[in-house]
Amino acid sequence: MNRVNNTNQTGSSPAKSSFYNYLPVWLTVFVILIVPLSGGGFTTPQDTGFVPPSTWQMWLQMPAIAAVCLPVSIAMLVFAIQEWRAPREVGAAPFIGTSAALLLLWAIVSAFRSPALYLSLNALCGLTVALAAAAIVSRSCYNRGLLVTIACAFVLAGGIEGIIGVREYLVMFHDGVNYYRIFGTFVNPDFLAGYLLLTVPITMAMFVNSKERIVKLLVGVALVFQISAVMLSGSRAGIGVLIVETVLWVAICWAVGTLKSFKRQIAGVCALAIAAAIPSALPLRARAVKPVQPVKQRVAHSLPSKPTGPVTASRSLLFREYTWKGTVRLAEHNPIVGAGIGTFSQTYPKYAITAYTAHAHNSLLQWAAETGLPGALFLSLLMAAVAAFCANVLRLWRSSLLSPDPEPSSEFHALCIEPSILLAALSAALVGSTMKTFIDSDWYITATLITLASVAGLAVGLAREMQPLATMEPRRLPRWLPTGITILALVLLVRGYQVGSAQWNRAKGASLYTQRDPDAAQYYLAAAHDDPLNPNYWLEAAEMDQATGNVIAQRQHLLRAVATASTGKTWYRLGQFYVQQNEPRLAENAFREALARDPHNLQTLHQIADVYLSEGNVAQASNTFIKMTKLEHEPYGTVRAIADQVVEVEYAYAHAGLADILSSQGHYNEAAAEYGHAAATLELYWKWRNQPSELVLMTPQRRDSAYDLLQHVLTGWQTALKRIGAPASQISDLAALAKQITAQHNQDAQKALGSTGQ
């Protein structure tokens, strides 16, 4: 058996290949390069509201899934036409194609259960793009030049992402932030690490495999930046998995028998990786060594019990545990078809134990919840089929190397001397990503999903090229398959246009909104019409209607949002509208609908409690406030994924509401205690009000409301203390504190006016 196939060169000669043979591959390579820059988040674009893109990264990420739908759909159309006109016989990979088809089919079935169709369509687009990229890459590996080009694309994409991440850290380091965790172009550092886990092993293999010194130098530079970025992300799981997959890569090379011939090169690349990792470990050292000091809250000594207040320590592992339990509950209630692909953020809150999270921190578990147990089974079968296929080829490769009478080998490619080293790296990357995704939903990130699928496609294609006689007999695609590919490509084109056009109009509307241009409303409405399935655009159009005083249009757009996606958010916004229009019955019904989908949402509980009070239903309002205060002491309020010094002021509203009710009923001792609990939370917020996390989350209106509430609490507290005969010094201290906070609030207002030039 030949170690390297020298006979199967069909289409490898440029003279025999037209431009259209190469176009699908080059478009896929283009997607591999740009997807980390534009797809560092989930398939549904981040809701930016009225904030226009202001940096090159924001502009690149603005189109989201649309940025990859267009080139991949064109690649699919060209590929389908070529396969229809001149079918190419390629060795089949057992069970892989069938598992992928079943996976996509079941995901489509699950979308019929979706409560938010726009989320499911975007997720289906991401899955289709990923599977299409994998298929194109796999079937293009008959040409070794294209095969190596695809491998180099992973190296370049990872290197660019590493450079962006290292630059980000250096900027923060220059500003005095030594323990900063980099994000790169991803929504959080853990997802950045999850992406780079796919590119680092490939980069190491290409460094070992290359004969060209200049290529080896460039690949080495890319590796240094990638390793540095993984370390600077501060992802403990990512760094741990990186070590595991590096060891696994070396172990596979040893098991195959290629380690002996390349031991100096492999040792050199491992030494280079360690040299890059050591100076970049500062954020990791901070997380591992730097203790989190509990925050001491200032409370009055006369309180009968010490308020718990917000938790400020990170409890990431415990948060994951509770999230997994809640996701299991979601999956148990939707065992067959699931809750709908891509809808975790909307369907999980009903079963949540802790506060809101956008993903399950476990891709397989989240997939089971969204597409049911069959969907999880098909995904597992697909990954197992790829692993088994690659493992079998590596086993045969080892047998050929250890044969007593081996046939002479030939060089595979100038940039890939020994293909088994690259296949071992691809296999290690797939195993590492699988390990990491058990504690993070990495595969739900567009860039990671498409890169993962492309890596799997490259592994299958390389394995098939290494051992063509070990695969199934070469065969053509069925005649009906190009038609199916064409239909999927057209769906991608339509959905990509909808998302991209809507995002473009939203960006133009946001730009005009910051300039107070009344024409901004037209662009937000145009975005809603471009992507009518996305309720966020209708909600934003309703906000513009509110600004212009068009109540009729505002009502219509809010009802359209609810009809488009019956989620907790859309019902909550409709309830707010009914409150503004003094329609308490309709508001109560809307908030009840919102709570049916998100029963622990503090903002909704607060709003419905206020509605109860407006209706004179004090008992219901009191029960709702009590429910909120209980949540404060349960995992929902005490377990957080991160500790960003973000204070949940809704708990203060609950305590203040209870205190007002108790005070009106003459229970001044209990009222004083509740005012004390509210004051403890609000004082902590006031202390951190100018922290970056609070400035991002708290709008000027909410900041003013928090200030008004704090003044109300301090006033009510003084009244309650007077009623129970508290010392005059304590009451005067509270009065002095109220004056101090008023002065600080006025200073904040003056700074805000100065920063806006008013």
N, C-alpha and C positions, 0 to 999 in steps of 0.2 A: 504493500500500500504506500503510495507516495505521500511524503510528509506535506508537500505543498502541491496543490493541483496546478499542473502546467497545461492541461488540455482544455480546460473549461474557460476559454477566453472570449466567448461569444459576446460581441458588443463592446469589448475592451479596446478595440482599435478605433481611433477617432474617425477613420474613413468609413467605418461601418455604422456609426452612430450619428444621428442628426441632432440638431439643436433641441428638438422636442423630446428626445430621449433624456437629455440632461436637464431640461427646464424643471421638471418636478423635483429633482434632487436639489438643484440650486435654490429653488424657492424654499424647500424644507431647511436647507442650511441657513438661509436668511432668517427663517423663523427661529432656529436654534440660537442664532446670534442675538436677535432682538428681544426674544421673549423674557430674558431676565430683566431687561430695562423697562419693558412695558407691562409685564405680567407678574409683578412681585406680590400681587394680592389675589383675592378670590376671583372667580370668573365673572361675578357681577360687580360692576364698577363701584368703587367706594362713593358713598353719598356725600358729595362735597357741598351740596346746598348752594349757598350764595358766595362761595369763595372761589375766585377765578384761579386758573393755573398761573403760578408766578415763577416757577423754575423750570429748567429743561426736563428734570425728572418728572414733574407734575404734568408737563405737556406730553411726554412720552407715555405716561401711564393713563392719561385721560381717556383714550379710546378703549383701553382694557381688552376684552376678548375680541373686539372688532379688529384689533391690530394683527391678529394671527388668523382670523377667519378668512380674510380676503386672500392672502398669498397661498394658504393651504387649500382653499376651495379652487383656486386657479390650477394649482398643482394636481388636485384630484381630477379636474376636468380634462387636463392634458393627459394625465395618466390613463384615464378611462378611454379616451379616444385612441391612444396608442395601443392599449391592450385590445381594443375592439378591432382596430385595423390590422395590427401585426402582433398577435399574442406571443408572449415570450415564455418559453418553458423554463421554469425554475423549480429546483427541488423543494418539495413540500416539507414543512416542519410539523410533525405529528401533534394534533390536538390544539395547537396554538391558534390557528385561524378560527377553528370552531369555538374555542373558549372566548375569543375576542368578540365573535359575532353574538354569542349568547349574552355576553356582558352588556353589549350595546343594546341588544333587543330588550333585555329585562330593565335596563335603565329607562328606555322609552316607555315601557309599560308602567313603571313606577310614576312617571310624570303625570299620568292620568289621575293620580291621587293628590296631586300638588295643590296646596292652598294658595300658592303664589307662583303662577305659571312662568313668570319672567325669570325667577330664580332657576327653575327646572330647565327652561330652554337654554339659558346661559351655561348651566352645568353640562347639559347634553352637547352643546357646541364645543366646550372644552374637551370632553371625552372623545368626541368624534375627531377633532383636530389631532388629539394625542394618538389615537389608533391609526388615523390616516398617515401621520408622520412616521409612526413605527413601520407601517406596511411599505411606504415608499422607501425608507432607509433600508429595510430588510431586502427588498427585491432589487435594490440598486447595487448591492455588494458584489454582484457578478463582475463589476469593474473595480479593480483594486485601487485605481486612482481615486474614484469616487469614495470608496470605503475609507481611505486614509484622509481624504478631504473632510468627511463627516467627523472623523475622530479629532482632527485638528480644530474643527468648529467648536467642539466641546471645550478644548483647551483654551481657545481664544475667548469664548464666552465667559468661562470661569475666570480667566485672567483679567478681563475687563471688569467684572464684578468685584474681584479682589482689589483692583486698583481704586475703584470707587469707594469701597469700604475703608481701605487704609487711609485714603485722603480724608474721608469723613472723620476718622479718629484723630488725625493730625490737626485738623481744624479745631476740634473740641479740645484737644490737648493744649493747643496754643492759647485757647481761652481759659485754661486752668482746670478743665474737667478731666481729671486723670483716669477715673474709673468708668468712663463712658463705654456703653455697649453699642457697637455699630449696627445699623439697619441695612446699609447699602440701598438697593432699590426695592427692598422687601418691607412688608408691613410690620415685621418684628424680627429681632435678631435670631431667634430660633429657626425661623423659616429661611433666613439667609444661610445659616449653617446647614440646614437640610438640603438646600440646593447645591451647595459646594461639595457636599458628600458624594454627589454624583460625578463631579468633574475632577476632583483631586486624584482618585485612582487612575483615571484615564490619562491625566497629565503626567503622572509618575511613570506609567507604562510607555507613553510616547517619548519621555526623556530617555528611558533605557533603550528603546527600540531604534532610535534615530541614528543614522550614520553621519548626517550632515552636522558639522559643528555649530554653524550659525543657527540651525533649527534647534539643536540641543540647548544652546544658550537662551534662545527666546522661550522655549518651553520651560527651562529652569526658572527664568524670571516670572513666568506665569504661575509656576508652582509656588514660588516664594510668596507672591501676593495672595494666592488662594489660601495657603496655610495660615498666613498672617490674619486674613479676614475671618477664618474659622475661629481662631484664637480670640480675636478682638470682639467677636460676637458674644463672647462670654457664655455660650451655650454649653453647659456641662455635658448634656446628653450628646450634643454634636461632636464635642471633642473626644468623648469616650468612644463613640461609634467610629470616628475617624481612626483612632488607634486600632480598634478591632478590625476594620476593613483593610488597613494597611498590613496587619499581621496575617489576615486571611489571604490577601493577595500574594504575599511572600510564601505562605504555606501551600497555596495552589501551584505556584511556580515550582516549589520543591517537589510536590507530589507528581507533577507532570514530568519533571526531569529537566527543566530548563534553568533552574536556579544555578546549577553548577557552571554552566557556560556563561552566565551573566551575573555572577555573584558580586563582582566588583562594581558593576553599574548599578545593581539593585542596592548594594550597601551605600553607594555614593548618593543615590536619590533619597534614601532614608535619612542619611546624615544631613543632607540639604534641608529636608523637611523639619528635622529637629532644630537645626540652626535657625530656621525661620520662625519656629514656634516659641522658642524660649523668650526672645525680647517682646513677643506679642501677647504674653500671658497676663498682663496687668489686670484687665477686667475680670478674668477668671480668678485670679488671686484675691481680688476684692470680694467676690461672691463666696469664696471658700473660707477666707480668713476674717474679713471684716465683720464683726458682729452687728446685728441690728438692734439698736437700743430702743427699748419701749418708750413711748412718749408719755410723759407725765402730764396729766390734765389738771388745770387749776379749777377747783370746785370749792364751794362754800363749806366751811367746817360744820355748819348746822344741819346739813342734809342728813336725813335718816338713813340713806344708803348711798354708796358711791356709784355714780353712773358708769356704765361700761363704756359708752361712747364708741367711736369707730376704731376698728383694728388697723394698725399701721404696719404690722410685720408681714412680710411676704410668707405665704404658706403654699408654695407652688405645688409641691407633691400632694398635699392634702386636697388642694383645689382640683387637681387632676383626678384623684380618687373619687371625689364626690361627682365630678363631671362624668366619669365613666359609669358610675352607678345610675345617674340620671339618664344617660344615653341608653343603657341597658333597658331601663323602664320604657323608653321611647320605642326601642326595638321590640320589646315584648308585646306592646300594644299594636304593633304593625309588623307582624312576623313574616307575611308572605310577600306583599308588594312593597312594603315600606311606607314611610310617610311622604315620599316624593323626593326624587333626586335633587340635591342642591338646596333643600328647604330646612336644613338643620336649624339655622338661626331663628326660624319662625315656628317650628314645631317642637323644639326642645324645651322652651321656657315652661310649658305646661307640666313637664316632668322634672324640672330643675330642682336641685337641692341647694345649690349655691347661686350666686348672682350671675348675671348675663355673661355668656361667652359665645363667640361667633362660630366656634368649632369644637369638636369633641376631644381634641388632643389625642386622637387615635383614629387613623384613617379607616382601618378595616371595621372598627366598631361603628364609626359614623356611616360608613357605606351600608352596613347591615341595617342601621336605623332608617336610612333613606330609601334603600331598595329592597329591604327584606333579607331573610336568610338566603334565598336563592341568589340574590345579587352578590352577597358576600362569598358564597360558594363559587360562583363563576369567576370572581376576581381572584380567589385563591387558586383555582384550577389554572387560570391563565399564568399567574406567576410561577406556579409549580411546573407547568409545561415548559416554560422558557428555561427555568433552572435545570430541569431534567435533560432538555435538549443540549444545553451547553455542557453540562456535566458529562454526558455520554460522549460528546466530541472530544473533550479534554481527556477522557479515559482512553479513547482510541488513539489520540495523539501520543499519549504516554506509551501505549503498546507499540506504536511504530518506532518510537525512540529507543525502546528497550529490546526491540526485535534483534535476534542474533545475527540476522542478515539484513540490516536496514538498507533501504534504497537511498541513493544520494539525494540530499535535500538541495533545494534552490532557494534563493533569496525571495521572500514574499514581496517586499517593496522596500525602496530605499529608506523610507521613513517608518517602516514597520518590518524590521528584519525577522523577528520571531513572532508570528501571530498569536501563539498561545499565551505570551506575556500580556498582550492586549486583551485577549478573551478572558484571562484570569482577572484582569483589572475590571473589565465590564461586569463580570460575575460578582466580584467583591463590591462594586458600587451598588449593584442591585440588592445584594444582601444587606449592605449598610443602610441603604435608604429604607428597606423594609423594617429593619430594627428600629431606626429613628422614628418611623411613622407610627410605631406602637405607643409613643408618648407625645406625639404632635401630629396634627392633621396635615403633614407636609404635602401629601398627594392631592390636596384640595387647592393648593396654590398653583395658578396657571403655569408659571415658569417651571416649577418642579414636576408637575404632571406631564407636560409635553417633553421635557428633558428626560424624565424617567422612561417614557414610552420610546423615545428615540434611542436611548441607550439600550433598551431591551431589543429594539429592532436591529441595531448595529450588532449586538451580541449574536442574535439568531443568524443574521446575514453573514457575519464573519465565520461562525461555526459551520455554516453550510458551505462556505467557500473553502474552508480548511479541509473538510472531509465530505466532498460531494458524493462519494460512493456510499457513505454511511446514512445519508438521508433517503427519504422516500423517492421513488422514481420521479424525475422531473415531469411536470405537467402544466398545462395552461389553466388560466382562470376560467371558471364557467362563463358561458356567453351572457348569462343574465347579470353577472356581477358588475360589469362596467356600467350597466343601466342603473343599478342600485347606488353605485359610487357617484354617478352623475346627479341623482336625486339628492343624495346627502350633500354634495357640493353646492347645489342650488339653495338648499336650506341654509347652509353656512353663509352663502352670499347675502341672502335676504336678512337673516338675523344679524349678521355682521354690519350690514348697512343700517339697520334699525338702531342698533346700539351706538355705532359710531356717529351717525347723524344726530341722534339725540344728545350724545355727550358734547358734540361740537356746538350745538345750539345752546346747551346749558352753559358751556364755557363762555360763549359770547354774551349770554344773558347776565352771567355773574360779573363779567367785566363792565357791562353797562350799569349794573346795579351798584357797583362800588362808586361809580361816577354820578349816581342818583339820576340816571337817564330813564325816563318813563318808558322808553322803547324796550327796556329789559323784559317787561312782562310778555311781549310778543314772542321773544325767543324762548322763554320758559314754556309758553303754551305750544310753541312749535316743537320743542323737545318732547312734550307729552303726546303730541300727535305722531311724531316720528316713531316713538316706542310706546304705544298705548297700553302695553301690558305691564309697564313698570309704574307702580303706584306713586313712587317718590316724585316723579315728574308732575303728576296731578296734584300732589300735596304742595309742591313748590309753586305751581300755578295758583293754587288757592291762597298761598301766602301773598303772592303778588296782588291777587284780587282784594285781599284784606287791606293791603297798603293803599290801594286806590279806592277803597270803599265800595267795591262792587260785590255786595252781599249775595245777590242772586247767582252770579257766576261762581263765587266762592263755595256756596252750598252745592252747586252742580258738580264742581270739580272734586270736592270732598266725597260726595256720593259715588262719583266715578272711581275714585281711588279705592273705596271700600268694595265696590263691585269687581274691580280688577284683581284685588288681593285682599281677602278677608283676614287681616292680621291684627295683632294687638295694636300696632302702631297706627294703622289706618282708622280703626275704631276709636282710638284715643284722640286722634286729631279731630275726628268728627264730633266727639263728645265735647272737646274744648270749644268748638264752634257753637254748639248748642248752648253752652254756658254763656258765651258772649252774647248770644241772641236771647238770653233769658228764657230758655226753654228747658227747665230742669228735668222734666219727665223724659224727654228725648235724650238729654245728656246722661241721665242715670242709665237708660237702656244701652246707650253707646258704650259707657264705661263698663257696664256688666259684660257686654260682648268682648271688650278688650281684656277684662279679667278672666274670661273663660279661656282665652288663648295664652294669657300671661298672668297667672293668678297672683304672682308675688311682685309685680311691678309697682315700685313705691310711688312713682309719679301718678299712676292711675288710681291707686288706693287713696292717695292724698286728694286727688280731684273728686272722686266719688264721695269721700267723706265731707268735703266742702259742699257738695250738692245736697247731701243729706241734711246738713246744717241749714242750708237755704230753704229746705222744705220743712224745717222744724222737727226732723226726725233725729233727735239728739241721741237716742239709744243706738241707732244704726251707726251714726257718726262715731260715737264712743267705741263701739265694737271694732270699727275699721281702724281707728287710731291704735287701739290695743293690739290688733293684729300686726300693725306696722312695728310697734315697739317690741313685740315678741320676735319678729324676724331679725331684729337687731342683735339678739342674743343667740340666734340659731346659726347653723353653718351659712345660711344665706347672707348674714350680716357680719360674720366673724372670720370667714375664710375667703381670702383673696389670692388671685394668681400672682399679683405683683404688689409692691409697696411703693406707690408713687406719691404718697402724701396727699391723696385725694380723699376729701371728707364728704360723706354722704349726708347732706343737709336735710334730706327728706325725713330722717329720723327726728330731727329737731322740730320740724313741722308737726309730726305726730305727737311728740311730748307737749309741745305748746298747745296743740288743739285739745289734748286731754286736760291740760292745766286750766285752760279757759273754761271748759265744761265743769270741772270740779270747783273752780272758783265761783262760777255762777250758781252752783248748788250749795255753796257755803262750806265746802270741804277744803279749808285753806291749808291744812297740814299736808294733805296729799297734793294739792295744787302747787305748794312751794317745792315739793320734791320733784314734780314733773317739770316745773320751770327750771329747776337746777339741772336736770338731765338735758333739757333743751339748750341751756346756756353753756354747758360743758362742750357739747358738740359744736355750737356756733362759735364759741371762743377759739376752739381748735381750728375751725375754718378761717376765722378772722386772722389768726396767727399765720396761716399759710396762704392767705388769699392772693398774694402776689407771686406764689410759686408758679413755674411754667405749667405744671399740670392743671392747676386751678384756673389759670388764665385761659387755657385752651378749652376747658370743659364748661366754664361758667360764662355765659353771655353777660353783657352789661346789665340787661334787664334782670337776670337771675341774681347777679351780684347786688343790685339795688334791693331786690326782694329779700335777700338774706340779711342785708343791713336793717331793713325795716323790721324783719322778724326779730332780729337780735334786740333792737330797741324795744319792741313790744314785749319780749320775754323779760328783759331787765325791768321794765316798768311794772309788768304783772307780778314779777317776783317780789319787788319791793312792796307792792300792795299786800300780797299774801303774807309776807314776813311781818308787816305791821299788824295784820289781823291776828297773828299767833303770838305777838309780843316778843319778837326777836330783838336782839340788842340794836340800839340806834347806830352803833359804829358799823355793823354789817350792812345796814340799809344805806348809810352814807357812802360806804365803799362801792356799792352797786351804782349809786347815783354818779359818783365820780368816774366809774368805769364807763357809764353811758356817755358822759361828756367827752371822755378820751376817745371813744370809738367814733363819736360824731366828728370830732376834729380830724381823725385819721381818714374818715370817709370823705370829708371835704378835700383833704389833701390829695386823695386818690382821684377825685373828680377833676381837680385842677391839673394833675399830671396827664390825665386822659385828654383833657381839652388841649393841653400843650402839645401832646404827641400827634393830634389830628390837625394842628394848626388853626384851631378855632379861637 
